Each structure stands twice: as structure tokens, then as C-alpha cells.
Amino acid sequence: MTVVVRTPAGVVTSFREAWRDWADRPVFTWRTDKDQPPHDFGTREQAFQFIVSIWCCTSTKRERAERDSWTIEEVQA
């Protein structure tokens, strides 16, 4: 079983910490390459923590809608 994060652009295939913000929180970049296998987050909790890290400073209605469009899925490997 593979745990993936699906965004409106597709499943996350890779990510990395790009820098730290003013509060020393990690700021990530991620890719959703169609020709690459999805990143396996291992557990739903780890996938959830990734989404929380991405959307930690959500403040507008539009940002919340974008955040809520991300899903965690379990797929057969």
C-alpha cells in the first residue's frame, strides 16, 4: 500500500524543504510530474503532517479551499 497526497495538479511525486520562514518553519517546494511515480509518504499521519506544513499559514477563504482540495489516498503499489 502506498500513501500519496493528491493536489489539483496531480499526485505529489517529490518535495523538499526550500528555506525556513520568519518563524523558522520549513517552506516546501513539491512536484507533480505525470511521468514520475508518486511519493510514498508511508503513513496517513505523515501525509497529513506534510499538508499541515504546506498550509500552516492559511488565512483566506481561497487558501482554505485550495488546502481542502488536497487529499490523502491509499493506492495499491
mmCIF file of the N, C-alpha and C atoms, coordinates in Angstrom:
data_MODEL
# 
_entry.id   MODEL 
# 
loop_
_atom_site.group_PDB 
_atom_site.id 
_atom_site.type_symbol 
_atom_site.label_atom_id 
_atom_site.label_alt_id 
_atom_site.label_comp_id 
_atom_site.label_asym_id 
_atom_site.label_entity_id 
_atom_site.label_seq_id 
_atom_site.pdbx_PDB_ins_code 
_atom_site.Cartn_x 
_atom_site.Cartn_y 
_atom_site.Cartn_z 
_atom_site.occupancy 
_atom_site.B_iso_or_equiv 
_atom_site.pdbx_formal_charge 
_atom_site.auth_seq_id 
_atom_site.auth_comp_id 
_atom_site.auth_asym_id 
_atom_site.auth_atom_id 
_atom_site.pdbx_PDB_model_num 
ATOM 1   N N  . MET A 1 1  ? 0.845   -1.179 0.000   1.00 0.00 ? 1  MET A N  1 
ATOM 2   C CA . MET A 1 1  ? 0.000   0.000  0.000   1.00 0.00 ? 1  MET A CA 1 
ATOM 3   C C  . MET A 1 1  ? 0.892   1.245  0.000   1.00 0.00 ? 1  MET A C  1 
ATOM 4   N N  . THR A 1 2  ? 0.574   2.176  -0.863  1.00 0.00 ? 2  THR A N  1 
ATOM 5   C CA . THR A 1 2  ? 1.298   3.441  -0.958  1.00 0.00 ? 2  THR A CA 1 
ATOM 6   C C  . THR A 1 2  ? 0.369   4.568  -0.530  1.00 0.00 ? 2  THR A C  1 
ATOM 7   N N  . VAL A 1 3  ? 0.860   5.452  0.321   1.00 0.00 ? 3  VAL A N  1 
ATOM 8   C CA . VAL A 1 3  ? 0.085   6.603  0.771   1.00 0.00 ? 3  VAL A CA 1 
ATOM 9   C C  . VAL A 1 3  ? 0.576   7.822  -0.006  1.00 0.00 ? 3  VAL A C  1 
ATOM 10  N N  . VAL A 1 4  ? -0.334  8.447  -0.758  1.00 0.00 ? 4  VAL A N  1 
ATOM 11  C CA . VAL A 1 4  ? 0.028   9.589  -1.592  1.00 0.00 ? 4  VAL A CA 1 
ATOM 12  C C  . VAL A 1 4  ? -0.827  10.806 -1.240  1.00 0.00 ? 4  VAL A C  1 
ATOM 13  N N  . VAL A 1 5  ? -0.316  11.974 -1.629  1.00 0.00 ? 5  VAL A N  1 
ATOM 14  C CA . VAL A 1 5  ? -1.064  13.224 -1.490  1.00 0.00 ? 5  VAL A CA 1 
ATOM 15  C C  . VAL A 1 5  ? -1.442  13.676 -2.891  1.00 0.00 ? 5  VAL A C  1 
ATOM 16  N N  . ARG A 1 6  ? -2.739  13.866 -3.110  1.00 0.00 ? 6  ARG A N  1 
ATOM 17  C CA . ARG A 1 6  ? -3.228  14.331 -4.417  1.00 0.00 ? 6  ARG A CA 1 
ATOM 18  C C  . ARG A 1 6  ? -3.599  15.812 -4.302  1.00 0.00 ? 6  ARG A C  1 
ATOM 19  N N  . THR A 1 7  ? -3.055  16.600 -5.221  1.00 0.00 ? 7  THR A N  1 
ATOM 20  C CA . THR A 1 7  ? -3.366  18.022 -5.323  1.00 0.00 ? 7  THR A CA 1 
ATOM 21  C C  . THR A 1 7  ? -4.210  18.217 -6.583  1.00 0.00 ? 7  THR A C  1 
ATOM 22  N N  . PRO A 1 8  ? -4.761  19.385 -6.802  1.00 0.00 ? 8  PRO A N  1 
ATOM 23  C CA . PRO A 1 8  ? -5.488  19.615 -8.055  1.00 0.00 ? 8  PRO A CA 1 
ATOM 24  C C  . PRO A 1 8  ? -4.615  19.401 -9.295  1.00 0.00 ? 8  PRO A C  1 
ATOM 25  N N  . ALA A 1 9  ? -3.296  19.553 -9.156  1.00 0.00 ? 9  ALA A N  1 
ATOM 26  C CA . ALA A 1 9  ? -2.379  19.367 -10.286 1.00 0.00 ? 9  ALA A CA 1 
ATOM 27  C C  . ALA A 1 9  ? -1.955  17.911 -10.471 1.00 0.00 ? 9  ALA A C  1 
ATOM 28  N N  . GLY A 1 10 ? -2.253  17.056 -9.521  1.00 0.00 ? 10 GLY A N  1 
ATOM 29  C CA . GLY A 1 10 ? -1.853  15.651 -9.593  1.00 0.00 ? 10 GLY A CA 1 
ATOM 30  C C  . GLY A 1 10 ? -1.248  15.200 -8.272  1.00 0.00 ? 10 GLY A C  1 
ATOM 31  N N  . VAL A 1 11 ? -0.725  13.973 -8.254  1.00 0.00 ? 11 VAL A N  1 
ATOM 32  C CA . VAL A 1 11 ? -0.123  13.462 -7.014  1.00 0.00 ? 11 VAL A CA 1 
ATOM 33  C C  . VAL A 1 11 ? 1.277   14.028 -6.839  1.00 0.00 ? 11 VAL A C  1 
ATOM 34  N N  . VAL A 1 12 ? 1.661   14.226 -5.577  1.00 0.00 ? 12 VAL A N  1 
ATOM 35  C CA . VAL A 1 12 ? 2.998   14.716 -5.264  1.00 0.00 ? 12 VAL A CA 1 
ATOM 36  C C  . VAL A 1 12 ? 3.996   13.611 -5.588  1.00 0.00 ? 12 VAL A C  1 
ATOM 37  N N  . THR A 1 13 ? 4.977   13.945 -6.431  1.00 0.00 ? 13 THR A N  1 
ATOM 38  C CA . THR A 1 13 ? 5.996   12.961 -6.800  1.00 0.00 ? 13 THR A CA 1 
ATOM 39  C C  . THR A 1 13 ? 7.300   13.176 -6.042  1.00 0.00 ? 13 THR A C  1 
ATOM 40  N N  . SER A 1 14 ? 7.547   14.397 -5.611  1.00 0.00 ? 14 SER A N  1 
ATOM 41  C CA . SER A 1 14 ? 8.726   14.693 -4.795  1.00 0.00 ? 14 SER A CA 1 
ATOM 42  C C  . SER A 1 14 ? 8.514   16.035 -4.106  1.00 0.00 ? 14 SER A C  1 
ATOM 43  N N  . PHE A 1 15 ? 9.275   16.241 -3.036  1.00 0.00 ? 15 PHE A N  1 
ATOM 44  C CA . PHE A 1 15 ? 9.232   17.523 -2.340  1.00 0.00 ? 15 PHE A CA 1 
ATOM 45  C C  . PHE A 1 15 ? 10.548  17.720 -1.612  1.00 0.00 ? 15 PHE A C  1 
ATOM 46  N N  . ARG A 1 16 ? 10.812  18.966 -1.245  1.00 0.00 ? 16 ARG A N  1 
ATOM 47  C CA . ARG A 1 16 ? 12.000  19.269 -0.455  1.00 0.00 ? 16 ARG A CA 1 
ATOM 48  C C  . ARG A 1 16 ? 11.773  20.557 0.312   1.00 0.00 ? 16 ARG A C  1 
ATOM 49  N N  . GLU A 1 17 ? 12.528  20.717 1.375   1.00 0.00 ? 17 GLU A N  1 
ATOM 50  C CA . GLU A 1 17 ? 12.491  21.971 2.119   1.00 0.00 ? 17 GLU A CA 1 
ATOM 51  C C  . GLU A 1 17 ? 13.314  22.984 1.347   1.00 0.00 ? 17 GLU A C  1 
ATOM 52  N N  . ALA A 1 18 ? 12.710  24.109 0.997   1.00 0.00 ? 18 ALA A N  1 
ATOM 53  C CA . ALA A 1 18 ? 13.395  25.129 0.205   1.00 0.00 ? 18 ALA A CA 1 
ATOM 54  C C  . ALA A 1 18 ? 14.098  26.159 1.086   1.00 0.00 ? 18 ALA A C  1 
ATOM 55  N N  . TRP A 1 19 ? 13.448  26.549 2.179   1.00 0.00 ? 19 TRP A N  1 
ATOM 56  C CA . TRP A 1 19 ? 14.019  27.506 3.124   1.00 0.00 ? 19 TRP A CA 1 
ATOM 57  C C  . TRP A 1 19 ? 13.182  27.485 4.395   1.00 0.00 ? 19 TRP A C  1 
ATOM 58  N N  . ARG A 1 20 ? 13.528  28.331 5.336   1.00 0.00 ? 20 ARG A N  1 
ATOM 59  C CA . ARG A 1 20 ? 12.784  28.479 6.581   1.00 0.00 ? 20 ARG A CA 1 
ATOM 60  C C  . ARG A 1 20 ? 12.163  29.869 6.591   1.00 0.00 ? 20 ARG A C  1 
ATOM 61  N N  . ASP A 1 21 ? 10.936  29.966 7.115   1.00 0.00 ? 21 ASP A N  1 
ATOM 62  C CA . ASP A 1 21 ? 10.271  31.278 7.152   1.00 0.00 ? 21 ASP A CA 1 
ATOM 63  C C  . ASP A 1 21 ? 10.695  32.052 8.394   1.00 0.00 ? 21 ASP A C  1 
ATOM 64  N N  . TRP A 1 22 ? 10.072  33.181 8.608   1.00 0.00 ? 22 TRP A N  1 
ATOM 65  C CA . TRP A 1 22 ? 10.419  34.069 9.714   1.00 0.00 ? 22 TRP A CA 1 
ATOM 66  C C  . TRP A 1 22 ? 10.242  33.405 11.077  1.00 0.00 ? 22 TRP A C  1 
ATOM 67  N N  . ALA A 1 23 ? 9.369   32.412 11.184  1.00 0.00 ? 23 ALA A N  1 
ATOM 68  C CA . ALA A 1 23 ? 9.140   31.701 12.451  1.00 0.00 ? 23 ALA A CA 1 
ATOM 69  C C  . ALA A 1 23 ? 9.924   30.379 12.495  1.00 0.00 ? 23 ALA A C  1 
ATOM 70  N N  . ASP A 1 24 ? 10.890  30.229 11.579  1.00 0.00 ? 24 ASP A N  1 
ATOM 71  C CA . ASP A 1 24 ? 11.732  29.039 11.490  1.00 0.00 ? 24 ASP A CA 1 
ATOM 72  C C  . ASP A 1 24 ? 10.953  27.776 11.134  1.00 0.00 ? 24 ASP A C  1 
ATOM 73  N N  . ARG A 1 25 ? 9.839   27.948 10.408  1.00 0.00 ? 25 ARG A N  1 
ATOM 74  C CA . ARG A 1 25 ? 9.082   26.805 9.895   1.00 0.00 ? 25 ARG A CA 1 
ATOM 75  C C  . ARG A 1 25 ? 9.590   26.475 8.497   1.00 0.00 ? 25 ARG A C  1 
ATOM 76  N N  . PRO A 1 26 ? 9.615   25.192 8.118   1.00 0.00 ? 26 PRO A N  1 
ATOM 77  C CA . PRO A 1 26 ? 10.073  24.853 6.774   1.00 0.00 ? 26 PRO A CA 1 
ATOM 78  C C  . PRO A 1 26 ? 9.076   25.305 5.707   1.00 0.00 ? 26 PRO A C  1 
ATOM 79  N N  . VAL A 1 27 ? 9.603   25.794 4.612   1.00 0.00 ? 27 VAL A N  1 
ATOM 80  C CA . VAL A 1 27 ? 8.808   26.135 3.439   1.00 0.00 ? 27 VAL A CA 1 
ATOM 81  C C  . VAL A 1 27 ? 9.211   25.126 2.365   1.00 0.00 ? 27 VAL A C  1 
ATOM 82  N N  . PHE A 1 28 ? 8.217   24.397 1.833   1.00 0.00 ? 28 PHE A N  1 
ATOM 83  C CA . PHE A 1 28 ? 8.488   23.317 0.899   1.00 0.00 ? 28 PHE A CA 1 
ATOM 84  C C  . PHE A 1 28 ? 8.183   23.702 -0.543  1.00 0.00 ? 28 PHE A C  1 
ATOM 85  N N  . THR A 1 29 ? 8.891   23.049 -1.439  1.00 0.00 ? 29 THR A N  1 
ATOM 86  C CA . THR A 1 29 ? 8.508   23.024 -2.845  1.00 0.00 ? 29 THR A CA 1 
ATOM 87  C C  . THR A 1 29 ? 8.161   21.573 -3.156  1.00 0.00 ? 29 THR A C  1 
ATOM 88  N N  . TRP A 1 30 ? 7.270   21.357 -4.116  1.00 0.00 ? 30 TRP A N  1 
ATOM 89  C CA . TRP A 1 30 ? 6.890   19.998 -4.465  1.00 0.00 ? 30 TRP A CA 1 
ATOM 90  C C  . TRP A 1 30 ? 6.642   19.918 -5.956  1.00 0.00 ? 30 TRP A C  1 
ATOM 91  N N  . ARG A 1 31 ? 6.670   18.696 -6.450  1.00 0.00 ? 31 ARG A N  1 
ATOM 92  C CA . ARG A 1 31 ? 6.448   18.441 -7.869  1.00 0.00 ? 31 ARG A CA 1 
ATOM 93  C C  . ARG A 1 31 ? 5.302   17.463 -8.024  1.00 0.00 ? 31 ARG A C  1 
ATOM 94  N N  . THR A 1 32 ? 4.636   17.561 -9.164  1.00 0.00 ? 32 THR A N  1 
ATOM 95  C CA . THR A 1 32 ? 3.548   16.634 -9.501  1.00 0.00 ? 32 THR A CA 1 
ATOM 96  C C  . THR A 1 32 ? 3.762   16.140 -10.929 1.00 0.00 ? 32 THR A C  1 
ATOM 97  N N  . ASP A 1 33 ? 4.952   15.611 -11.186 1.00 0.00 ? 33 ASP A N  1 
ATOM 98  C CA . ASP A 1 33 ? 5.307   15.151 -12.538 1.00 0.00 ? 33 ASP A CA 1 
ATOM 99  C C  . ASP A 1 33 ? 4.470   13.951 -12.942 1.00 0.00 ? 33 ASP A C  1 
ATOM 100 N N  . LYS A 1 34 ? 3.840   14.048 -14.092 1.00 0.00 ? 34 LYS A N  1 
ATOM 101 C CA . LYS A 1 34 ? 2.978   12.965 -14.587 1.00 0.00 ? 34 LYS A CA 1 
ATOM 102 C C  . LYS A 1 34 ? 3.768   11.700 -14.935 1.00 0.00 ? 34 LYS A C  1 
ATOM 103 N N  . ASP A 1 35 ? 5.039   11.869 -15.318 1.00 0.00 ? 35 ASP A N  1 
ATOM 104 C CA . ASP A 1 35 ? 5.834   10.711 -15.752 1.00 0.00 ? 35 ASP A CA 1 
ATOM 105 C C  . ASP A 1 35 ? 6.669   10.093 -14.625 1.00 0.00 ? 35 ASP A C  1 
ATOM 106 N N  . GLN A 1 36 ? 6.465   10.542 -13.396 1.00 0.00 ? 36 GLN A N  1 
ATOM 107 C CA . GLN A 1 36 ? 7.204   10.023 -12.248 1.00 0.00 ? 36 GLN A CA 1 
ATOM 108 C C  . GLN A 1 36 ? 6.254   9.293  -11.301 1.00 0.00 ? 36 GLN A C  1 
ATOM 109 N N  . PRO A 1 37 ? 6.761   8.298  -10.582 1.00 0.00 ? 37 PRO A N  1 
ATOM 110 C CA . PRO A 1 37 ? 5.899   7.616  -9.612  1.00 0.00 ? 37 PRO A CA 1 
ATOM 111 C C  . PRO A 1 37 ? 5.573   8.543  -8.440  1.00 0.00 ? 37 PRO A C  1 
ATOM 112 N N  . PRO A 1 38 ? 4.443   8.349  -7.804  1.00 0.00 ? 38 PRO A N  1 
ATOM 113 C CA . PRO A 1 38 ? 4.086   9.191  -6.665  1.00 0.00 ? 38 PRO A CA 1 
ATOM 114 C C  . PRO A 1 38 ? 5.008   8.949  -5.475  1.00 0.00 ? 38 PRO A C  1 
ATOM 115 N N  . HIS A 1 39 ? 5.202   9.982  -4.682  1.00 0.00 ? 39 HIS A N  1 
ATOM 116 C CA . HIS A 1 39 ? 5.981   9.842  -3.451  1.00 0.00 ? 39 HIS A CA 1 
ATOM 117 C C  . HIS A 1 39 ? 5.145   9.058  -2.437  1.00 0.00 ? 39 HIS A C  1 
ATOM 118 N N  . ASP A 1 40 ? 5.744   8.068  -1.816  1.00 0.00 ? 40 ASP A N  1 
ATOM 119 C CA . ASP A 1 40 ? 5.069   7.294  -0.770  1.00 0.00 ? 40 ASP A CA 1 
ATOM 120 C C  . ASP A 1 40 ? 5.362   7.953  0.568   1.00 0.00 ? 40 ASP A C  1 
ATOM 121 N N  . PHE A 1 41 ? 4.330   8.525  1.190   1.00 0.00 ? 41 PHE A N  1 
ATOM 122 C CA . PHE A 1 41 ? 4.504   9.189  2.478   1.00 0.00 ? 41 PHE A CA 1 
ATOM 123 C C  . PHE A 1 41 ? 4.577   8.199  3.634   1.00 0.00 ? 41 PHE A C  1 
ATOM 124 N N  . GLY A 1 42 ? 4.325   6.943  3.378   1.00 0.00 ? 42 GLY A N  1 
ATOM 125 C CA . GLY A 1 42 ? 4.455   5.911  4.400   1.00 0.00 ? 42 GLY A CA 1 
ATOM 126 C C  . GLY A 1 42 ? 3.188   5.687  5.192   1.00 0.00 ? 42 GLY A C  1 
ATOM 127 N N  . THR A 1 43 ? 2.724   6.739  5.852   1.00 0.00 ? 43 THR A N  1 
ATOM 128 C CA . THR A 1 43 ? 1.501   6.642  6.648   1.00 0.00 ? 43 THR A CA 1 
ATOM 129 C C  . THR A 1 43 ? 0.595   7.826  6.348   1.00 0.00 ? 43 THR A C  1 
ATOM 130 N N  . ARG A 1 44 ? -0.669  7.673  6.681   1.00 0.00 ? 44 ARG A N  1 
ATOM 131 C CA . ARG A 1 44 ? -1.616  8.782  6.507   1.00 0.00 ? 44 ARG A CA 1 
ATOM 132 C C  . ARG A 1 44 ? -1.208  9.959  7.401   1.00 0.00 ? 44 ARG A C  1 
ATOM 133 N N  . GLU A 1 45 ? -0.690  9.663  8.584   1.00 0.00 ? 45 GLU A N  1 
ATOM 134 C CA . GLU A 1 45 ? -0.263  10.717 9.514   1.00 0.00 ? 45 GLU A CA 1 
ATOM 135 C C  . GLU A 1 45 ? 0.875   11.546 8.912   1.00 0.00 ? 45 GLU A C  1 
ATOM 136 N N  . GLN A 1 46 ? 1.852   10.888 8.288   1.00 0.00 ? 46 GLN A N  1 
ATOM 137 C CA . GLN A 1 46 ? 2.960   11.619 7.675   1.00 0.00 ? 46 GLN A CA 1 
ATOM 138 C C  . GLN A 1 46 ? 2.465   12.458 6.498   1.00 0.00 ? 46 GLN A C  1 
ATOM 139 N N  . ALA A 1 47 ? 1.544   11.942 5.728   1.00 0.00 ? 47 ALA A N  1 
ATOM 140 C CA . ALA A 1 47 ? 0.963   12.708 4.622   1.00 0.00 ? 47 ALA A CA 1 
ATOM 141 C C  . ALA A 1 47 ? 0.193   13.907 5.163   1.00 0.00 ? 47 ALA A C  1 
ATOM 142 N N  . PHE A 1 48 ? -0.556  13.686 6.235   1.00 0.00 ? 48 PHE A N  1 
ATOM 143 C CA . PHE A 1 48 ? -1.303  14.777 6.862   1.00 0.00 ? 48 PHE A CA 1 
ATOM 144 C C  . PHE A 1 48 ? -0.351  15.860 7.376   1.00 0.00 ? 48 PHE A C  1 
ATOM 145 N N  . GLN A 1 49 ? 0.743   15.464 8.001   1.00 0.00 ? 49 GLN A N  1 
ATOM 146 C CA . GLN A 1 49 ? 1.709   16.435 8.517   1.00 0.00 ? 49 GLN A CA 1 
ATOM 147 C C  . GLN A 1 49 ? 2.348   17.237 7.377   1.00 0.00 ? 49 GLN A C  1 
ATOM 148 N N  . PHE A 1 50 ? 2.565   16.603 6.233   1.00 0.00 ? 50 PHE A N  1 
ATOM 149 C CA . PHE A 1 50 ? 3.080   17.322 5.067   1.00 0.00 ? 50 PHE A CA 1 
ATOM 150 C C  . PHE A 1 50 ? 2.085   18.403 4.641   1.00 0.00 ? 50 PHE A C  1 
ATOM 151 N N  . ILE A 1 51 ? 0.824   18.044 4.540   1.00 0.00 ? 51 ILE A N  1 
ATOM 152 C CA . ILE A 1 51 ? -0.205  19.018 4.145   1.00 0.00 ? 51 ILE A CA 1 
ATOM 153 C C  . ILE A 1 51 ? -0.289  20.146 5.171   1.00 0.00 ? 51 ILE A C  1 
ATOM 154 N N  . VAL A 1 52 ? -0.242  19.811 6.444   1.00 0.00 ? 52 VAL A N  1 
ATOM 155 C CA . VAL A 1 52 ? -0.277  20.832 7.500   1.00 0.00 ? 52 VAL A CA 1 
ATOM 156 C C  . VAL A 1 52 ? 0.904   21.785 7.352   1.00 0.00 ? 52 VAL A C  1 
ATOM 157 N N  . SER A 1 53 ? 2.087   21.241 7.055   1.00 0.00 ? 53 SER A N  1 
ATOM 158 C CA . SER A 1 53 ? 3.276   22.082 6.888   1.00 0.00 ? 53 SER A CA 1 
ATOM 159 C C  . SER A 1 53 ? 3.119   23.029 5.703   1.00 0.00 ? 53 SER A C  1 
ATOM 160 N N  . ILE A 1 54 ? 2.541   22.538 4.623   1.00 0.00 ? 54 ILE A N  1 
ATOM 161 C CA . ILE A 1 54 ? 2.354   23.368 3.432   1.00 0.00 ? 54 ILE A CA 1 
ATOM 162 C C  . ILE A 1 54 ? 1.370   24.500 3.711   1.00 0.00 ? 54 ILE A C  1 
ATOM 163 N N  . TRP A 1 55 ? 0.272   24.168 4.371   1.00 0.00 ? 55 TRP A N  1 
ATOM 164 C CA . TRP A 1 55 ? -0.825  25.118 4.540   1.00 0.00 ? 55 TRP A CA 1 
ATOM 165 C C  . TRP A 1 55 ? -0.911  25.689 5.956   1.00 0.00 ? 55 TRP A C  1 
ATOM 166 N N  . CYS A 1 56 ? 0.205   25.769 6.675   1.00 0.00 ? 56 CYS A N  1 
ATOM 167 C CA . CYS A 1 56 ? 0.175   26.200 8.083   1.00 0.00 ? 56 CYS A CA 1 
ATOM 168 C C  . CYS A 1 56 ? -0.307  27.636 8.265   1.00 0.00 ? 56 CYS A C  1 
ATOM 169 N N  . CYS A 1 57 ? -0.118  28.476 7.307   1.00 0.00 ? 57 CYS A N  1 
ATOM 170 C CA . CYS A 1 57 ? -0.481  29.896 7.453   1.00 0.00 ? 57 CYS A CA 1 
ATOM 171 C C  . CYS A 1 57 ? -1.699  30.279 6.625   1.00 0.00 ? 57 CYS A C  1 
ATOM 172 N N  . THR A 1 58 ? -2.568  29.335 6.386   1.00 0.00 ? 58 THR A N  1 
ATOM 173 C CA . THR A 1 58 ? -3.771  29.588 5.604   1.00 0.00 ? 58 THR A CA 1 
ATOM 174 C C  . THR A 1 58 ? -4.638  30.618 6.312   1.00 0.00 ? 58 THR A C  1 
ATOM 175 N N  . SER A 1 59 ? -4.994  31.678 5.584   1.00 0.00 ? 59 SER A N  1 
ATOM 176 C CA . SER A 1 59 ? -5.797  32.714 6.229   1.00 0.00 ? 59 SER A CA 1 
ATOM 177 C C  . SER A 1 59 ? -7.005  33.151 5.410   1.00 0.00 ? 59 SER A C  1 
ATOM 178 N N  . THR A 1 60 ? -6.950  32.991 4.094   1.00 0.00 ? 60 THR A N  1 
ATOM 179 C CA . THR A 1 60 ? -8.067  33.455 3.279   1.00 0.00 ? 60 THR A CA 1 
ATOM 180 C C  . THR A 1 60 ? -8.996  32.296 2.912   1.00 0.00 ? 60 THR A C  1 
ATOM 181 N N  . LYS A 1 61 ? -10.190 32.648 2.520   1.00 0.00 ? 61 LYS A N  1 
ATOM 182 C CA . LYS A 1 61 ? -11.160 31.639 2.101   1.00 0.00 ? 61 LYS A CA 1 
ATOM 183 C C  . LYS A 1 61 ? -10.640 30.864 0.885   1.00 0.00 ? 61 LYS A C  1 
ATOM 184 N N  . ARG A 1 62 ? -10.000 31.562 -0.024  1.00 0.00 ? 62 ARG A N  1 
ATOM 185 C CA . ARG A 1 62 ? -9.441  30.913 -1.215  1.00 0.00 ? 62 ARG A CA 1 
ATOM 186 C C  . ARG A 1 62 ? -8.345  29.916 -0.836  1.00 0.00 ? 62 ARG A C  1 
ATOM 187 N N  . GLU A 1 63 ? -7.452  30.307 0.084   1.00 0.00 ? 63 GLU A N  1 
ATOM 188 C CA . GLU A 1 63 ? -6.397  29.394 0.540   1.00 0.00 ? 63 GLU A CA 1 
ATOM 189 C C  . GLU A 1 63 ? -6.985  28.168 1.231   1.00 0.00 ? 63 GLU A C  1 
ATOM 190 N N  . ARG A 1 64 ? -8.004  28.365 2.032   1.00 0.00 ? 64 ARG A N  1 
ATOM 191 C CA . ARG A 1 64 ? -8.642  27.228 2.712   1.00 0.00 ? 64 ARG A CA 1 
ATOM 192 C C  . ARG A 1 64 ? -9.293  26.291 1.707   1.00 0.00 ? 64 ARG A C  1 
ATOM 193 N N  . ALA A 1 65 ? -9.898  26.832 0.663   1.00 0.00 ? 65 ALA A N  1 
ATOM 194 C CA . ALA A 1 65 ? -10.499 25.993 -0.373  1.00 0.00 ? 65 ALA A CA 1 
ATOM 195 C C  . ALA A 1 65 ? -9.422  25.197 -1.107  1.00 0.00 ? 65 ALA A C  1 
ATOM 196 N N  . GLU A 1 66 ? -8.299  25.827 -1.403  1.00 0.00 ? 66 GLU A N  1 
ATOM 197 C CA . GLU A 1 66 ? -7.188  25.127 -2.054  1.00 0.00 ? 66 GLU A CA 1 
ATOM 198 C C  . GLU A 1 66 ? -6.657  24.028 -1.138  1.00 0.00 ? 66 GLU A C  1 
ATOM 199 N N  . ARG A 1 67 ? -6.443  24.345 0.120   1.00 0.00 ? 67 ARG A N  1 
ATOM 200 C CA . ARG A 1 67 ? -5.975  23.349 1.089   1.00 0.00 ? 67 ARG A CA 1 
ATOM 201 C C  . ARG A 1 67 ? -6.937  22.168 1.161   1.00 0.00 ? 67 ARG A C  1 
ATOM 202 N N  . ASP A 1 68 ? -8.208  22.449 1.193   1.00 0.00 ? 68 ASP A N  1 
ATOM 203 C CA . ASP A 1 68 ? -9.204  21.386 1.325   1.00 0.00 ? 68 ASP A CA 1 
ATOM 204 C C  . ASP A 1 68 ? -9.336  20.532 0.070   1.00 0.00 ? 68 ASP A C  1 
ATOM 205 N N  . SER A 1 69 ? -8.780  21.002 -1.048  1.00 0.00 ? 69 SER A N  1 
ATOM 206 C CA . SER A 1 69 ? -8.831  20.208 -2.272  1.00 0.00 ? 69 SER A CA 1 
ATOM 207 C C  . SER A 1 69 ? -7.719  19.149 -2.315  1.00 0.00 ? 69 SER A C  1 
ATOM 208 N N  . TRP A 1 70 ? -6.765  19.229 -1.403  1.00 0.00 ? 70 TRP A N  1 
ATOM 209 C CA . TRP A 1 70 ? -5.705  18.218 -1.305  1.00 0.00 ? 70 TRP A CA 1 
ATOM 210 C C  . TRP A 1 70 ? -6.254  17.022 -0.547  1.00 0.00 ? 70 TRP A C  1 
ATOM 211 N N  . THR A 1 71 ? -5.984  15.831 -1.045  1.00 0.00 ? 71 THR A N  1 
ATOM 212 C CA . THR A 1 71 ? -6.472  14.620 -0.395  1.00 0.00 ? 71 THR A CA 1 
ATOM 213 C C  . THR A 1 71 ? -5.337  13.637 -0.155  1.00 0.00 ? 71 THR A C  1 
ATOM 214 N N  . ILE A 1 72 ? -5.569  12.767 0.799   1.00 0.00 ? 72 ILE A N  1 
ATOM 215 C CA . ILE A 1 72 ? -4.644  11.674 1.096   1.00 0.00 ? 72 ILE A CA 1 
ATOM 216 C C  . ILE A 1 72 ? -5.313  10.400 0.599   1.00 0.00 ? 72 ILE A C  1 
ATOM 217 N N  . GLU A 1 73 ? -4.572  9.629  -0.194  1.00 0.00 ? 73 GLU A N  1 
ATOM 218 C CA . GLU A 1 73 ? -5.121  8.414  -0.776  1.00 0.00 ? 73 GLU A CA 1 
ATOM 219 C C  . GLU A 1 73 ? -4.181  7.245  -0.520  1.00 0.00 ? 73 GLU A C  1 
ATOM 220 N N  . GLU A 1 74 ? -4.765  6.080  -0.358  1.00 0.00 ? 74 GLU A N  1 
ATOM 221 C CA . GLU A 1 74 ? -4.007  4.852  -0.266  1.00 0.00 ? 74 GLU A CA 1 
ATOM 222 C C  . GLU A 1 74 ? -4.205  4.101  -1.573  1.00 0.00 ? 74 GLU A C  1 
ATOM 223 N N  . VAL A 1 75 ? -3.110  3.804  -2.260  1.00 0.00 ? 75 VAL A N  1 
ATOM 224 C CA . VAL A 1 75 ? -3.204  3.105  -3.539  1.00 0.00 ? 75 VAL A CA 1 
ATOM 225 C C  . VAL A 1 75 ? -2.380  1.825  -3.478  1.00 0.00 ? 75 VAL A C  1 
ATOM 226 N N  . GLN A 1 76 ? -2.782  0.870  -4.269  1.00 0.00 ? 76 GLN A N  1 
ATOM 227 C CA . GLN A 1 76 ? -2.036  -0.387 -4.350  1.00 0.00 ? 76 GLN A CA 1 
ATOM 228 C C  . GLN A 1 76 ? -0.734  -0.147 -5.104  1.00 0.00 ? 76 GLN A C  1 
ATOM 229 N N  . ALA A 1 77 ? 0.348   -0.659 -4.559  1.00 0.00 ? 77 ALA A N  1 
ATOM 230 C CA . ALA A 1 77 ? 1.683   -0.480 -5.193  1.00 0.00 ? 77 ALA A CA 1 
ATOM 231 C C  . ALA A 1 77 ? 1.839   -1.387 -6.390  1.00 0.00 ? 77 ALA A C  1 
# 
